[in-house]
Amino acid sequence: MSKLTGWLYTLRSLVRRNAADREMADEIAFHIERQTRKNEALGLSVDEARRRALQEFGGTTRWREEARRARGSAPVDLIERDLRQAVRGLARNPAFALMTTLTLALAIGANAAMFGIVDRLLLRGPEHIAEPEQVVRVYVTRTLSNGNVTTSGLQPYVLYRGVRDHTSAFSAVATYLPLDLRVGVGLDARLVHATYATPDLFTLANVHPALGRFYTTEEDAPPHGEPVVVLGYGYWQADLAGDSAIVGRVVTLDDRRFRVVGVAPRGFTGVERAPIAAWLPMSTRPVDPRAGDWTTSWRPATPGILVGRLAVSNVQAAAQLTALVRREYEGPDKAMRTANVRVLPLSYDVQGTEPRELGVARLLAGVAIVMLLVAAANMTNLTLARALSRRRELGVRVALGAGRWTLVRLMILETVMISLLGGLLGLALAHWGGAVVREALMPNVAWDELPVNGRVLALTVAATLITGVVVGLIPALRVSGGDVALALRAGRSDSAGGGQSHGRARASLQVVQLTLSLVLLFTAGLFVRSLRDVQQLDLGYDRDRVLAVDISFPRPDSGATSARDGGVMANRAQYEDLLARFERVPRVASASIAFSSPLSAVNITKLRIPGRDSVLSGKDGMALLVAAGPHYFETVGTRILRGRGIEISDVSSAEPVVVVNETMARALWPGEDAIGRCVVLGVANGDACARVVGIARDVHQMTLKEDALNQAYVPWGQDRRLVGGSVMLVRGQSDASRLIPALTEVVRRSAPGVRSLQIRSFEELLDPQVRPWRVGATVFGLFGAIVVLVAAIGLFSVVSYLVTQRTHELGVRIALGARRGQVLRLIMGGALRTALIGAVLGGVLSVAIGPTLQPLLFDNAARDPLLLAGVAIGLLAVAVVASAWPAWRATRVDPLLALRSD
Amino acid sequence: MAGQSSIVPGTLEMLVLKTLSLEPMHGWGIGERIQQLSQDVFAVNQGTLYPALERLQRDGLITAEWRVTENNRRARYYGITRSGLRRLETEREQWERSVRAVDLIMRTT
């Protein structure tokens, strides 16, 4: 208890420190007064009595101090005094304070922002998942007969059941499949992220519902589960106003009705990162009954992602699962008999690779640390220079009785104050910039609400304090270690005593800065070039001119006799009506329609050539099939190399025709003219032979990087299987995205009953693939610019400092007849030598880290001598400019003034 | 003032507590009272009183309040708390034990 009251007492006296001091003074005054009166009573004169009283007390100041110390507030007083001194010291040199604070703020801000991102993505795992490193996804790797190795993260339900029931690899295992569901109707309809999952996903995550309950294994019993749903917390809050009576009600998702049984806990995203609006039982997925029993098939149309919490080591788990797959597989795929199962952490995607965004984020975090090092090196350098110029002042302080420790403390206090200020500013930057970077890099992740959370704050405070102490400690120890008397005796311009070693320390710090600057600039350059290459990449169509209008019409009345055909025909009429209206919109160049056009879907068909004996194998026997309407090629901007495209006359009653791409023409009819040939698309015997009427350029169907495949375009009007789910394409005369409001208005007026409408440009559809490079180029460029700026300012300040230090010497030289050029060389020589060493080392380092960067770049080599040389020359130019100004000032030194100044 | 000596080291706080257990008192008065009670054997080093009073306050053994003296002057009066009284008791026992012990040693011939 006494300890607590003691603390409280100290605290109270701290809070009312001034009042306490005043009271103490009053009290002592009273004491002296009484003692004086007592002495007077003994017969002394008034003055003598007072003098005696003071003497008897023994120094009022001393005892007042002692009493204050007893109150426990003395150390704080001391700190306050030191702080005041430090503030005064910094205020004497505001340029130094401002510069170091700003550079440090940028570096610390970058670190805080990037740590927040990397922490969320790599260190902590998805929210609510305890021990995320124990949770893995299951991948099956097969070696195909042609030697290719493929890895898939999509597994059949039968494997999930096998793993669950017949292995001990996992303490909990679940299968799930994310997808987009439509909520709402008509033009207001929108897509939300949802997930089909077996209920053991909740067990695996060990979460509890925020409301109601999760669905049960009985409700998720195959083949047809109960139509129940667990809503995501965010969706429940935003779209249903957090209605607590929601449990038991029915919601409509994708035109199907689901009964709400509960609400998932806040922030729960399963083992993925994107916010989820609805959790549905795995067995409520729509399945095509013709595809066979999805629960027993090894190649079902609807697989899922398999995730488990390890009960054994990951090697043992992989071994158990490999044995299971090889033993249990039933089917024609021989490669499955030798398949290998791998288990990989959650940071890997469905293809079993680490997403590029993650690599970029990690690299950026590394770069942020480098930035902090550069900023710290710079600050150390400036502090050192400043400390050396203060040697005389420090010498005086020591002579007046300040201990070495006091000096060190004072200098560290200054740098800590700067770094704290920088840290504060940095947090503000991180709050703002972190939000920007994470949205730019990965918009579909359920991020923490604030970019600066407790963990980020803790790291920032630690980094800030460490930086402040280390940066202050080095110069403080160096300077305070010297002979004080020497410093005092020496003149102002002294730099001889230990100047050599200080100079070397300064130079090496600068070399470090310049080296790192060069590496950063080089990396930024590589990313900029990747971005440019990606943007200029010829995909086979125009990406900035074309809009994809994804529209879905209501299903036709089920009462119709042949609903299927009738529906398709009804839809076709609606599509054609809208197309005609789109074409009349001002600034629309052309409009067309397609089933599985680029960036919307992939539709693969088998093919055969009548009369040819050899069976087409592998890639040659298949083609990406696109059903294209009239004007399709000119609308998307794919060139027809020979023959013609699809025309209005290509209707179902006309002769079946097909347009093939270059690759297909070459593969099927090598060395011959493909035009006029005949090819059967599809496998059914009744499929008619289609005549090749044109050859089109190869296009990228879905991704920026893909091998050319056979592509076949059939008339949209000829194949009625390929109509529902078509996408309309609109080409604008200029920037297409400006047409979106006009097109939306057309739909609103002429087809108000549509179930959903989504209009996006090809550019937008490609954006997720371009994003890593864009963010990489932007952020690296920004970081690079900051670091170069810091290095330039550092160089400038140090050269300026050197000039000031050598004013006397320069004066002598000039007095003795040194020419301006000689002085310039003298001053700049050192700086340029430093820059040159930095550039060379940076070049070596850049080449060395090439292999690390390679996977993050787009197709281009990480070794680019031209870029490297350019960056190095640029950096040297910056060094010249930064040192030339102070060096020029040196040539203006007035010899008389310089000589007299001491 | 011949015959006066400083108080025994380490006993100042006990003596202050003892004084205050008789009646609340201001700083100067405490010094005077100690001197008086010791029949002028001990002279309190006056300055040392105030740090000691702060320490005792911090430990919650005494409290302080501003009051008006009989001469109409404002002065800070100190009073002993209940834990102060308990502390005084233990200090007194300890003191007596050590005095007896010292006595025993000194009597040994």
Interface residues (C-beta under 8 A of the other chain):
Chain A: M1 S2 T5 G6 Y9 T10 E23 M24 D26 E27 I28 F30 H31 E33 R34 Q35 K38 E56 F57 G58 G59 T60 R62 W63 R64 E66 A67 R68 R69 A70 R71 G72
Chain B: H26 G27 W28 E32 N45 Q46 G47 T48 Y50 P51 A52 L53 E54 R55 Q57 R58 D59 G60 W66 R73 R74 A75 R76 S83
